[in-house]
Each structure stands twice: as structure tokens, then as C-alpha cells.
Amino acid sequence: MTTPPNATPYDRVAYPTTVFPQTHPDRLFALARLAGLDPVLPQEARILEIGGGTCVNLLAMAAMWPGCDAHGFDLSANAIARGQEIAEASSLANVTLAVEDICEAHLRYPAGSFDYVIAHGVYAWVPDHVRAATMALTAHVLSDRGVGFISYNAMPGGHVRKIMREMLLDAIGHIDDPEERIAAVRDFLEDYARPRERDDLLAKTLRQQAENMLLRPDAVLFHDELGPFFNPQRLRDVVAEGQANGLIFLTDAGRNRQLDGFLPEDAAQPDDPDEAVLDAASRDDYASLRYFRQTLFVKQPPDRSIDLDRIANLWLSSKMRRQDDGTFKHGDDVIEIKDEALALALEQAAALYPQRVALAQIASDPAHLSVILKLCTEWYVSLHPGPAPFPAALSDRPCSGVLVRGMLEIGETTLCTLDHGVLKIEQPELRALLMAADGTRSVAEIATLGTGIPPEDTLAALTACCAKALMQA
Ligand SMILES: C[S@@+](CC[C@H](N)C(=O)[O-])C[C@H]1O[C@@H](n2cnc3c(N)ncnc32)[C@H](O)[C@@H]1O
């Protein structure tokens, strides 16, 4: 990539933007519904991604829902050029990307013109006036039924990251060349992470932080703590800024925090529910040394009392695997579900993944819904407004997703799936197979094309792709 005039740090070193499940409008829809609001169905929504880099997160949504109207912008001309290349290779007709400045974007996008507005990884990494403009823009473009997502490095954990930033900038801040800078950061962190004999608790925390940073890709190391701006935010300040612009804190979109904006199920109604949830969430931030937040905003007042009926007609997808001892596993977590009828239903739902099942079919009483909501808060299951927008079985003329083929065509190896995940596919024969499955050929015809997959294995390989949400209807 060449460096354009007015190059930003993100033009010099491309940010490895990917898809972010926590920004997925299905998730935002479910949380808004739980608050008694009337969000727009994602498949027909107008979606804006602010500072989206290549906006691949948005492209994945556009590929998933051909009926949505997806817009994204970023200040980095290189990032947007790459996003446009992917969108064009994928023939995504419902995407418009632009090189735009957050401070000017209100001139491009009319008031109330989006139902979902996403600003991931922007708010704490820009100067104060751009941060203020990000909130003002979100409020300006968000429709009355809309949900806005703003993530940021949070306090008080941000203090720890700021200590690392200060030390790093002091040690290597004079190095301008990106490669040399990244190498110097790694050297510094490797040395810093080494335990010392008299480490107190803070030193141990910082050494752990250095370890964590070493796990990041080079480009993330280059930008996150070491970019020109790094201003972790207090939840209260973010909420107050939203309020000053006419936005109301809904809840957090992150794992464990999705019920931050709701009153505990058995709690008495406080005089001021908005203040009660904000106070509890802030205290939780202090207690957990919170360092990242993903705050949702709305324009209509949410009802903060949990009414499970509001989610009863949603759909569920689950990756939890049942084990021989009856418990479930999700990543390294072991989950026990005491109600055997519900456990069985969840086992059956997981067997269908990435397809979804209607909650009405599996959760026959409020106690079940309550368990499912907790599982959702932990990200063990996901809730959706309806069935999956991709097929459960291969069609007569199998067709891989447009974005899958577009990304393959321009040489990307990490492909976006239709369930808003990513999958690394480097094997040439699998890439050839997915390209050949373009909806014009039967399985038998694909088998004769010499993709490198043995003809007799073609059906099984395509079926496996279907089970990975790589195929469209
Ligand atoms: C940390 S990156 C995050 C990118 C992407 N949203 C993600 O989470 O992977 C911050 C992004 O904000 C963009 N940005 C910074 N200032 C901006 C501005 N004034 N207008 C538009 N985009 C801006 C940068 O170019 C960069 O792509």
C-alpha cells in the first residue's frame, strides 16, 4: 500500500480489523428488546460503522443481510481502499464506504438515518474534540428506535495501561520507523515481563500486562497504547457525554456485563433506576479494575426491570458442548444446568449450530428463560431476532457466501463467515472448492473441476463448509 497525502498512523501501519461479535446488531437488538424497546430488525436496518478501518465488520453484516443498508467510514484512505476492494470483489450492493473525518461526518449522514451505529475502538484513541464529535455524530445519526455502540479503554484499569504507555513512550518513543518501533517495544516488554525478586502486587500486575501485550499482533502493539492518543474513559463521563447529546445509557455489550443497565431480577424499584444501574456498574468497574467497556446507547427510555417475556420469541444459537458427566463445556469453562429438560434442549440446540432454534420451542417456563439470559450474558449462547440467514443444508447448486468468494478472490486467508465469525482457510484445494461453489454448478459438476479435493469427497467437504456458515442460500 502506498502512503496517501495526509497519511494517518493507520495508513502507515494497517490495523488488523476483524469482525466483532459484540457489535453484532442481533445482540444489540436482543438487549434493546429486553429493555422493552422496539429496535429495527437487523436484516432490514440501516447500519453505520464509524472509524471502522477496512470496515470488514460491516461488510460481514452486509453479506449476511442483503436487505440491510450498510455504511462505513474511516479517516485512513488505505483502510477504506482495502474495504472497497473487498466489497467490490464480493459485489456487495448494499455497502457504501467513504474516507471521512468523524468531525465532518454529520454533513454526509442525515439526522436519524441509522438504526445501528457502531464505533469500535475509536473513542479512547482520538483527541478530545474527535471524541466529542464521535458522541455527537452517534446522537445525530441514530434513529429514534436505534441502538448505538461505543467501545473504549475504560477506567480504572486504564491507569495500568497508561503506566505501561508512559514507560514505553519514554523508552522507545523517539523511534519513528514502524518496524524498528515494534521491535523495540517487544524487546522492552520481554525484559519488563521478567519477574523480579522483590515484586510487589502492582509490579506483578504490570508484568502480567507486559505479557498480555506481547501476545498482540505487531500492528495492535504499534497502535493501541503507543498511538498519539490514548485516553481511557470513566463510564460516568461517557454516559454524561451521551446524555448531553440526547443519548441514554442502555447497557454494556461485553461478556458478563450485558445486564449492567438492568436492575437485578429481585431488586425493589429504586427512585432513580438510571442512577442505580450506573452506580452499580461504576462500582463494579472499580472492583474489577475494569479496562474496557462497550457501552450501548438509545434514544427512548429503557425499562430497567427485567421482564423475560420480552425475549421469549427470540431465537438461540449455542456452541456449548455437552460432556459425558452431563455438564456443558464452552472454551475452558464448564457449565452446569440443573434442569434436565432445559439441558437436553440446549444439547439439541448445540447440535444444530450454527443454526438456531426458537426459544419458544426450548424454554417453556420463565425459569428456563432466566437461565438462558444468564448464559447469554456469559456469551455461552447468543440470542437472535429470527432464524439463521444461511442454510442448514447444501442446495442443489451450492453457493459459498459472496463475501467468502470476494475475500478469496483478492487473496485474503482469513474469511468472514455468515455467522459473524472468521475462519482461516489457506489450503489451496479448499479455496478452489469454495470458489467453484458459486451457485451455478451441482455438486457432481464441482467434483469434475479438479479443485484438488478428491471427487468422492466433494460432497462431504461442501457439507462441512455449510456447517461452518460459509454457504449462502
Ligand atoms: C484502533 S482503530 C479501530 C479500527 C476498527 N474500528 C477496529 O476496531 O478494528 C481506530 C480507527 O479510527 C480511525 N479514526 C481515527 N480518527 C478518525 C477520524 N477523525 N475520523 C474517522 N476515523 C478516524 C482510524 O483511522 C482507525 O481506523
The ligand as an ORCA input file, in Angstrom:
! r2SCAN-3c Opt
* xyz 0 1
  C      -7.939      1.432     16.804
  S      -8.521      1.646     15.186
  C     -10.020      0.724     15.212
  C     -10.470      0.272     13.861
  C     -11.679     -0.665     13.902
  N     -12.871      0.031     14.337
  C     -11.360     -1.818     14.820
  O     -11.878     -1.845     15.945
  O     -10.577     -2.712     14.420
  C      -9.131      3.338     15.190
  C      -9.696      3.742     13.858
  O     -10.253      5.072     13.999
  C      -9.951      5.786     12.820
  N     -10.014      7.232     13.086
  C      -9.234      7.956     13.927
  N      -9.579      9.248     13.874
  C     -10.588      9.359     12.973
  C     -11.357     10.449     12.474
  N     -11.147     11.692     12.893
  N     -12.296     10.190     11.551
  C     -12.509      8.915     11.111
  N     -11.815      7.850     11.548
  C     -10.860      8.069     12.470
  C      -8.544      5.318     12.480
  O      -8.176      5.604     11.150
  C      -8.646      3.832     12.782
  O      -9.039      3.081     11.662
*
